Amino acid sequence: MDSVDDVLLDSEDKMSKSLSFLEEQFSGIRTGKASPALVENVKVAYYGTTTRLKELAGISTPEPRLIVINAYDPTSLQEIEKAILAANLGVTPMNDGRVIRVPIPELSQERRADLVKVAKRMAEECRVAVRNVRREANDHIKSLQKNGKITEDNRDEALKQIQHDTDEYIRKTDEILSAKEKEITSV
């Protein structure tokens, strides 16, 4: 990367990916109502390879507190059931030989508090990732200036832009966390 624009685009892209990863992680946090996102990324041992559940089965929520998993290959039902239990999601799958039903129990207040803590930890990891991208980009900009490829004014402008992007992504992280907390704590 030999230009300020390259560094800025790269840092913006990495920050955006950190935020997307957080949203993906949050989709797997149980909130008390059934959501296919709770189980779709569960890893299942399928003929010797680990495969995500959403690639092995149709996942639906016919009722607010029930997830139904309809395996494309009925012989994989046992493995899917084992994988859901091993994922430690706080749910117990019921296999009737044709489909797997996953009833979603009501969350206790204690469990809700634990889930909020998990969500806060994930959000903090996202903030740290964004700050690491900022540090990397700042170092790169400073080295460009040191090597004479950009002026001090360009450097200062770029550092200001990187800080602005960092603040923006941390604000978005906080908004997503706030929405998730509200979703978890609402009964």
PAGU-128055 format. One record per residue (C-alpha): residue number from 1; residue in three letters; x, y, z. Coordinates in steps of 0.1 Angstrom, whole numbers. Layout:
# residues N
+-----+--------+-------+-------+-------+
| num | residu |  east | north |    up |
+-----+--------+-------+-------+-------+
| NUM |    ALA |     X |     Y |     Z |
...
+-----+--------+-------+-------+-------+
# end
This chain:
# residues 187
+-----+--------+-------+-------+-------+
| num | residu |  east | north |    up |
+-----+--------+-------+-------+-------+
|   1 |    MET |     0 |     0 |     0 |
|   2 |    ASP |    17 |    31 |   -12 |
|   3 |    SER |   -11 |    57 |    -9 |
|   4 |    VAL |   -32 |    72 |    19 |
|   5 |    ASP |   -63 |    61 |     0 |
|   6 |    ASP |   -52 |    25 |     1 |
|   7 |    VAL |   -46 |    26 |    38 |
|   8 |    LEU |   -79 |    43 |    45 |
|   9 |    LEU |   -99 |    19 |    23 |
|  10 |    ASP |   -81 |   -11 |    39 |
|  11 |    SER |   -88 |     1 |    75 |
|  12 |    GLU |  -124 |     9 |    67 |
|  13 |    ASP |  -129 |   -26 |    52 |
|  14 |    LYS |  -113 |   -43 |    82 |
|  15 |    MET |  -134 |   -23 |   107 |
|  16 |    SER |  -166 |   -31 |    87 |
|  17 |    LYS |  -157 |   -68 |    88 |
|  18 |    SER |  -152 |   -67 |   126 |
|  19 |    LEU |  -187 |   -52 |   129 |
|  20 |    SER |  -202 |   -78 |   106 |
|  21 |    PHE |  -186 |  -106 |   126 |
|  22 |    LEU |  -201 |   -92 |   158 |
|  23 |    GLU |  -235 |   -91 |   142 |
|  24 |    GLU |  -231 |  -127 |   131 |
|  25 |    GLN |  -220 |  -137 |   166 |
|  26 |    PHE |  -250 |  -119 |   181 |
|  27 |    SER |  -274 |  -138 |   159 |
|  28 |    GLY |  -263 |  -169 |   178 |
|  29 |    ILE |  -272 |  -156 |   212 |
|  30 |    ARG |  -305 |  -169 |   223 |
|  31 |    THR |  -332 |  -144 |   233 |
|  32 |    GLY |  -361 |  -165 |   244 |
|  33 |    LYS |  -378 |  -166 |   210 |
|  34 |    ALA |  -370 |  -192 |   183 |
|  35 |    SER |  -347 |  -181 |   156 |
|  36 |    PRO |  -330 |  -202 |   129 |
|  37 |    ALA |  -298 |  -182 |   136 |
|  38 |    LEU |  -295 |  -199 |   169 |
|  39 |    VAL |  -286 |  -233 |   153 |
|  40 |    GLU |  -277 |  -226 |   117 |
|  41 |    ASN |  -239 |  -223 |   123 |
|  42 |    VAL |  -237 |  -253 |   146 |
|  43 |    LYS |  -209 |  -276 |   133 |
|  44 |    VAL |  -220 |  -311 |   125 |
|  45 |    ALA |  -197 |  -341 |   118 |
|  46 |    TYR |  -211 |  -353 |    85 |
|  47 |    TYR |  -193 |  -381 |    68 |
|  48 |    GLY |  -160 |  -371 |    83 |
|  49 |    THR |  -162 |  -334 |    76 |
|  50 |    THR |  -175 |  -306 |    98 |
|  51 |    THR |  -203 |  -289 |    81 |
|  52 |    ARG |  -226 |  -260 |    92 |
|  53 |    LEU |  -261 |  -272 |   100 |
|  54 |    LYS |  -277 |  -248 |    75 |
|  55 |    GLU |  -260 |  -267 |    47 |
|  56 |    LEU |  -274 |  -300 |    59 |
|  57 |    ALA |  -310 |  -292 |    67 |
|  58 |    GLY |  -339 |  -268 |    63 |
|  59 |    ILE |  -344 |  -248 |    95 |
|  60 |    SER |  -378 |  -232 |   103 |
|  61 |    THR |  -396 |  -217 |   132 |
|  62 |    PRO |  -433 |  -227 |   129 |
|  63 |    GLU |  -440 |  -213 |   164 |
|  64 |    PRO |  -425 |  -186 |   185 |
|  65 |    ARG |  -408 |  -211 |   208 |
|  66 |    LEU |  -400 |  -239 |   185 |
|  67 |    ILE |  -373 |  -245 |   159 |
|  68 |    VAL |  -378 |  -274 |   134 |
|  69 |    ILE |  -348 |  -289 |   116 |
|  70 |    ASN |  -356 |  -310 |    86 |
|  71 |    ALA |  -324 |  -328 |    75 |
|  72 |    TYR |  -319 |  -333 |    37 |
|  73 |    ASP |  -303 |  -367 |    46 |
|  74 |    PRO |  -324 |  -385 |    73 |
|  75 |    THR |  -293 |  -406 |    82 |
|  76 |    SER |  -277 |  -374 |    96 |
|  77 |    LEU |  -304 |  -367 |   122 |
|  78 |    GLN |  -284 |  -384 |   150 |
|  79 |    GLU |  -252 |  -364 |   142 |
|  80 |    ILE |  -273 |  -332 |   141 |
|  81 |    GLU |  -288 |  -340 |   175 |
|  82 |    LYS |  -254 |  -346 |   190 |
|  83 |    ALA |  -239 |  -314 |   175 |
|  84 |    ILE |  -268 |  -293 |   190 |
|  85 |    LEU |  -262 |  -308 |   224 |
|  86 |    ALA |  -225 |  -304 |   221 |
|  87 |    ALA |  -229 |  -267 |   211 |
|  88 |    ASN |  -242 |  -260 |   246 |
|  89 |    LEU |  -269 |  -236 |   236 |
|  90 |    GLY |  -291 |  -244 |   266 |
|  91 |    VAL |  -317 |  -263 |   245 |
|  92 |    THR |  -326 |  -299 |   242 |
|  93 |    PRO |  -333 |  -313 |   207 |
|  94 |    MET |  -360 |  -340 |   202 |
|  95 |    ASN |  -355 |  -364 |   174 |
|  96 |    ASP |  -386 |  -382 |   162 |
|  97 |    GLY |  -368 |  -400 |   133 |
|  98 |    ARG |  -381 |  -376 |   106 |
|  99 |    VAL |  -373 |  -341 |   120 |
| 100 |    ILE |  -356 |  -326 |   150 |
| 101 |    ARG |  -377 |  -303 |   172 |
| 102 |    VAL |  -359 |  -278 |   194 |
| 103 |    PRO |  -382 |  -262 |   220 |
| 104 |    ILE |  -369 |  -229 |   232 |
| 105 |    PRO |  -375 |  -226 |   270 |
| 106 |    GLU |  -383 |  -194 |   287 |
| 107 |    LEU |  -351 |  -176 |   299 |
| 108 |    SER |  -347 |  -171 |   336 |
| 109 |    GLN |  -336 |  -137 |   348 |
| 110 |    GLU |  -302 |  -152 |   358 |
| 111 |    ARG |  -297 |  -166 |   323 |
| 112 |    ARG |  -306 |  -133 |   307 |
| 113 |    ALA |  -280 |  -116 |   328 |
| 114 |    ASP |  -254 |  -142 |   317 |
| 115 |    LEU |  -263 |  -136 |   281 |
| 116 |    VAL |  -260 |   -99 |   284 |
| 117 |    LYS |  -225 |  -104 |   299 |
| 118 |    VAL |  -216 |  -126 |   269 |
| 119 |    ALA |  -229 |  -100 |   245 |
| 120 |    LYS |  -209 |   -73 |   263 |
| 121 |    ARG |  -177 |   -94 |   260 |
| 122 |    MET |  -183 |   -99 |   223 |
| 123 |    ALA |  -188 |   -62 |   218 |
| 124 |    GLU |  -156 |   -54 |   237 |
| 125 |    GLU |  -137 |   -78 |   215 |
| 126 |    CYS |  -151 |   -60 |   184 |
| 127 |    ARG |  -140 |   -26 |   199 |
| 128 |    VAL |  -105 |   -40 |   205 |
| 129 |    ALA |  -104 |   -53 |   169 |
| 130 |    VAL |  -114 |   -19 |   156 |
| 131 |    ARG |   -88 |    -2 |   177 |
| 132 |    ASN |   -61 |   -26 |   165 |
| 133 |    VAL |   -70 |   -17 |   129 |
| 134 |    ARG |   -67 |    19 |   138 |
| 135 |    ARG |   -32 |    14 |   153 |
| 136 |    GLU |   -21 |    -6 |   122 |
| 137 |    ALA |   -34 |    21 |    98 |
| 138 |    ASN |   -18 |    49 |   119 |
| 139 |    ASP |    16 |    31 |   118 |
| 140 |    HIS |    13 |    26 |    81 |
| 141 |    ILE |     5 |    63 |    75 |
| 142 |    LYS |    34 |    74 |    97 |
| 143 |    SER |    58 |    51 |    78 |
| 144 |    LEU |    45 |    66 |    45 |
| 145 |    GLN |    53 |   100 |    58 |
| 146 |    LYS |    87 |    90 |    72 |
| 147 |    ASN |    96 |    75 |    38 |
| 148 |    GLY |    87 |   108 |    21 |
| 149 |    LYS |    57 |    94 |     1 |
| 150 |    ILE |    33 |   118 |    18 |
| 151 |    THR |    35 |   152 |    34 |
| 152 |    GLU |    30 |   160 |    71 |
| 153 |    ASP |    -3 |   177 |    63 |
| 154 |    ASN |   -15 |   145 |    44 |
| 155 |    ARG |    -4 |   124 |    74 |
| 156 |    ASP |   -23 |   146 |    98 |
| 157 |    GLU |   -54 |   146 |    76 |
| 158 |    ALA |   -52 |   108 |    72 |
| 159 |    LEU |   -48 |   102 |   110 |
| 160 |    LYS |   -78 |   124 |   116 |
| 161 |    GLN |   -99 |   104 |    91 |
| 162 |    ILE |   -88 |    71 |   107 |
| 163 |    GLN |   -98 |    83 |   141 |
| 164 |    HIS |  -132 |    95 |   128 |
| 165 |    ASP |  -138 |    60 |   112 |
| 166 |    THR |  -127 |    44 |   145 |
| 167 |    ASP |  -152 |    65 |   165 |
| 168 |    GLU |  -179 |    57 |   140 |
| 169 |    TYR |  -174 |    20 |   142 |
| 170 |    ILE |  -172 |    20 |   180 |
| 171 |    ARG |  -205 |    40 |   181 |
| 172 |    LYS |  -221 |    14 |   158 |
| 173 |    THR |  -208 |   -14 |   180 |
| 174 |    ASP |  -224 |     2 |   210 |
| 175 |    GLU |  -257 |     7 |   192 |
| 176 |    ILE |  -258 |   -30 |   181 |
| 177 |    LEU |  -249 |   -40 |   217 |
| 178 |    SER |  -277 |   -18 |   231 |
| 179 |    ALA |  -303 |   -33 |   208 |
| 180 |    LYS |  -291 |   -69 |   216 |
| 181 |    GLU |  -293 |   -61 |   254 |
| 182 |    LYS |  -328 |   -48 |   250 |
| 183 |    GLU |  -338 |   -79 |   230 |
| 184 |    ILE |  -323 |  -103 |   256 |
| 185 |    THR |  -338 |   -85 |   286 |
| 186 |    SER |  -373 |   -80 |   272 |
| 187 |    VAL |  -397 |  -108 |   285 |
+-----+--------+-------+-------+-------+
# end
